[in-house]
Amino acid sequence: MLSLSPARQKFWQIAHSPDHDLSIDHLVEGALAIAWEEYPRMDLGHYREIFERMVADLRPRVADIRYPLKVVQEINQYLFVEQNFSGNDHDYYDPRNSFITDVLDRRLGIPLSLSIVYMVISDRLGFPMEGISFPGHFIIRPQHPDIEIFIDPYSKGEILFPEDCANKLTQLYGRVIPLQPEYLEPVGIRRILDRLLNNLKLIYLRSHEPIKALAAIERSLMLHPDVPTQWRDRGLICYQLERHTEARIDFESYLQHNPSAEDGQIIMQLLNEMF
């Protein structure tokens, strides 16, 4: 712990909290810690205040609303019309779309980061949402017994019914894919933070930034220490950076836990090259 940066220490503490203790506050602080590592000089309090201000703006507007759907409509009006949050269609793979601080500053994001903003605000208004790790996308739904809808913050709060989700799946993949019940199952705080880091990992691998990709993997492993594919990917980056001792440890662990892995022969070849 002493060798970790303050941002990494903060994330480590969140990652090592029991699942049953993780709350929306951990989601906010985890997302802030991820951004803090990218921007070590940033003022975390400034971004907490932005959330507080938005909640303060909305609270009197929803206080007397009795119908859940009208609460959703009011939040949508505030976030996507008045505050102008939107999905970044023009530069989807810009890493800033995954840093909650940049999302708050620029009003641009991807499905996951915009969903986090929405979840934080709605939770603090007493209208909690849960995340839905939809294939190739991320949506949310109200935790309310009287309303069975889904919300797509990337599409300016579009309200979806299950049949709409099936259509969205077809649009995303360009072919008909049967909607499975598990596609609409809620996911916890740990999974949401892990997905945020995996987005960054893929972005940095695409842009040939191995050090930053490695940092994303290391934090993912804080959340889920026993994911062999992450050991493999960390090993591949360490191999690329000529950090051979670390690469060997990860490759050997990967093969030990996946003796019949499809890429096992390639990993073994890399191991042999390092001896």
C-alpha positions in Angstrom: 0.0 0.0 0.0 2.8 2.5 0.9 4.2 2.3 -2.7 0.8 3.1 -4.3 -0.1 6.5 -5.4 -2.9 8.3 -3.4 -5.3 7.6 -6.3 -4.4 3.9 -6.4 -4.6 3.6 -2.6 -8.1 5.1 -2.7 -9.2 2.6 -5.4 -7.6 -0.3 -3.5 -9.7 0.5 -0.5 -12.9 0.5 -2.5 -11.9 -2.7 -4.4 -11.3 -4.5 -1.1 -14.7 -3.5 0.4 -17.2 -6.5 0.7 -19.8 -6.5 -2.1 -22.6 -6.2 0.4 -21.1 -2.9 1.6 -20.6 -1.3 -1.8 -23.0 1.5 -2.5 -23.6 4.3 -5.0 -21.1 6.4 -2.9 -18.4 3.7 -3.6 -19.3 3.9 -7.3 -18.8 7.7 -7.3 -15.5 7.5 -5.4 -14.3 4.6 -7.5 -14.9 6.5 -10.7 -13.3 9.5 -9.2 -10.2 7.5 -8.2 -9.9 6.1 -11.8 -9.9 9.7 -13.1 -7.6 10.9 -10.3 -4.9 8.5 -11.5 -5.1 10.1 -14.9 -5.2 13.6 -13.4 -3.2 13.6 -10.2 -3.6 17.3 -9.5 -7.3 17.4 -9.9 -9.6 18.6 -7.1 -11.9 15.7 -6.2 -14.1 18.0 -4.1 -14.9 20.1 -7.1 -16.6 17.2 -8.9 -18.4 16.0 -5.8 -19.8 19.6 -5.6 -21.0 19.3 -9.2 -23.0 16.2 -8.3 -24.4 18.0 -5.2 -25.4 21.0 -7.2 -27.2 19.0 -9.8 -29.1 17.1 -7.1 -30.0 20.3 -5.4 -31.3 21.7 -8.7 -33.5 18.7 -9.2 -34.7 17.9 -5.7 -37.5 20.5 -5.5 -38.6 19.6 -9.1 -39.3 16.0 -8.2 -40.2 16.3 -4.5 -44.0 16.3 -5.1 -44.1 14.0 -8.1 -46.1 10.8 -7.4 -45.6 9.0 -10.7 -42.2 7.3 -11.3 -42.3 7.8 -15.0 -42.7 11.6 -14.5 -39.6 11.5 -12.2 -37.7 9.9 -15.1 -38.9 12.5 -17.5 -37.9 15.3 -15.2 -34.4 13.9 -14.8 -34.1 13.4 -18.5 -35.2 17.0 -19.1 -32.6 18.3 -16.7 -29.7 16.2 -17.8 -30.1 16.0 -21.5 -31.9 19.2 -22.4 -30.9 21.8 -19.8 -27.5 20.4 -18.9 -26.8 19.1 -22.5 -25.3 15.7 -21.5 -25.0 13.5 -24.6 -23.3 10.5 -26.1 -20.0 11.2 -27.9 -20.8 9.7 -31.3 -18.0 11.7 -33.0 -15.1 10.3 -30.9 -16.5 7.3 -29.0 -13.1 5.9 -28.1 -11.7 9.1 -26.6 -10.5 8.0 -23.2 -12.0 11.1 -21.7 -15.5 9.6 -22.2 -14.6 7.1 -19.5 -13.3 9.6 -16.9 -16.2 10.8 -14.8 -14.5 14.2 -14.3 -14.2 14.8 -18.0 -17.8 13.7 -18.5 -19.0 16.2 -16.0 -16.8 19.0 -17.6 -17.5 18.2 -21.2 -21.1 16.8 -20.9 -20.0 14.0 -23.2 -19.7 10.3 -22.5 -20.3 6.7 -23.4 -23.2 4.6 -22.3 -21.5 3.5 -19.1 -20.2 6.8 -17.9 -23.5 8.6 -18.7 -25.3 5.8 -16.8 -23.0 6.4 -13.8 -24.0 10.1 -13.8 -27.6 9.2 -14.0 -27.4 6.6 -11.3 -25.7 8.9 -8.8 -28.2 11.7 -9.3 -31.3 9.5 -9.2 -30.0 7.6 -6.1 -29.5 10.9 -4.2 -33.0 12.0 -5.2 -34.3 8.8 -3.5 -35.1 7.2 -6.8 -32.3 4.6 -7.1 -31.4 2.9 -10.4 -29.5 -0.3 -11.1 -27.0 -0.9 -13.9 -27.8 -3.4 -16.7 -24.7 -4.7 -18.5 -26.5 -5.1 -21.8 -24.3 -6.7 -24.6 -22.3 -4.1 -26.3 -24.0 -1.3 -24.4 -25.0 -0.2 -20.9 -28.4 0.8 -19.7 -30.1 1.3 -16.3 -33.5 0.7 -14.8 -35.4 2.1 -11.8 -35.5 0.0 -8.6 -39.2 0.6 -8.3 -41.9 -2.1 -8.1 -44.4 0.0 -10.0 -42.3 0.7 -13.1 -40.8 -1.9 -15.4 -38.8 0.1 -17.9 -35.2 0.5 -18.9 -33.4 3.8 -19.6 -30.6 4.5 -22.1 -28.7 7.5 -21.0 -26.5 7.4 -24.1 -29.7 8.1 -26.1 -30.7 11.1 -24.0 -32.7 9.0 -21.5 -34.7 7.0 -24.0 -37.2 4.8 -22.3 -37.2 1.2 -23.3 -39.5 -1.8 -22.8 -38.1 -5.3 -23.2 -39.2 -5.4 -26.8 -37.3 -2.2 -27.4 -34.2 -3.8 -25.9 -34.5 -6.6 -28.4 -34.6 -4.1 -31.2 -31.6 -2.3 -29.8 -29.7 -5.5 -29.7 -30.4 -6.0 -33.4 -29.3 -2.4 -34.1 -26.0 -2.9 -32.2 -25.0 -6.1 -33.9 -26.6 -5.6 -37.3 -28.4 -8.9 -37.1 -31.1 -10.5 -35.1 -29.9 -11.8 -31.8 -32.5 -13.4 -29.5 -32.9 -11.4 -26.3 -31.8 -13.6 -23.4 -33.1 -12.9 -19.8 -29.5 -12.6 -18.5 -29.0 -9.6 -20.8 -31.3 -7.6 -18.7 -30.0 -8.7 -15.3 -28.7 -6.0 -12.9 -25.0 -5.8 -12.1 -23.3 -4.6 -9.0 -20.9 -1.8 -8.2 -17.8 -3.9 -8.6 -18.8 -5.1 -12.1 -19.6 -1.5 -13.2 -16.1 -0.2 -12.1 -14.5 -3.3 -13.7 -16.3 -2.5 -17.0 -15.1 1.1 -16.8 -11.5 -0.1 -16.5 -11.9 -2.7 -19.2 -13.1 0.1 -21.6 -10.0 2.0 -20.8 -7.8 -1.0 -21.2 -9.2 -1.6 -24.7 -8.9 2.0 -25.7 -5.3 2.2 -24.6 -4.4 -1.1 -26.4 -6.0 0.4 -29.6 -4.0 3.6 -29.2 -0.7 1.7 -28.4 -0.3 3.1 -24.9 0.8 0.0 -23.0 1.7 1.7 -19.7 -1.9 3.1 -19.4 -3.4 -0.2 -20.4 -1.3 -2.0 -17.8 -2.6 0.5 -15.1 -6.2 -0.3 -16.1 -5.5 -4.1 -15.8 -3.8 -3.7 -12.4 -6.9 -1.9 -11.0 -9.2 -4.5 -12.6 -7.3 -7.2 -10.8 -7.8 -5.3 -7.5 -11.5 -5.8 -8.1 -11.3 -9.4 -9.4 -7.9 -10.9 -8.5 -8.6 -14.3 -10.1 -9.3 -13.6 -13.8 -6.8 -15.5 -15.9 -7.3 -13.5 -19.0 -6.2 -10.4 -17.2 -3.1 -12.2 -16.0 -2.4 -13.1 -19.7 -3.0 -9.6 -20.9 -0.8 -8.1 -18.2 1.9 -10.7 -19.1 1.6 -9.7 -22.8 2.1 -6.0 -22.0 5.0 -6.8 -19.6 6.6 -8.9 -22.4 6.2 -6.0 -24.8 7.9 -3.7 -22.2 10.7 -6.3 -21.7 9.6 -6.8 -18.1 10.3 -10.5 -18.5 10.2 -11.6 -14.8 6.7 -10.2 -14.4 5.6 -11.6 -17.8 6.8 -15.1 -16.9 4.9 -15.1 -13.6 1.6 -14.0 -15.3 2.1 -16.4 -18.3 2.8 -19.4 -16.0 -0.3 -18.5 -13.8 -2.4 -18.2 -16.9 -1.3 -21.6 -18.3 -1.7 -23.3 -14.9 -5.3 -22.2 -14.7 -6.0 -22.7 -18.4 -4.1 -25.8 -19.5 -6.2 -26.2 -22.6 -6.4 -22.5 -23.5 -6.7 -21.9 -27.3 -3.8 -19.5 -27.1 -1.8 -21.7 -24.8 0.7 -22.7 -27.5 1.5 -19.0 -28.3 1.9 -18.2 -24.6 4.2 -21.2 -24.1 6.3 -20.0 -27.1 6.7 -16.6 -25.5 7.7 -18.2 -22.3 10.3 -20.2 -24.0 11.7 -17.1 -25.7 12.3 -15.5 -22.4 14.4 -18.3 -20.9 
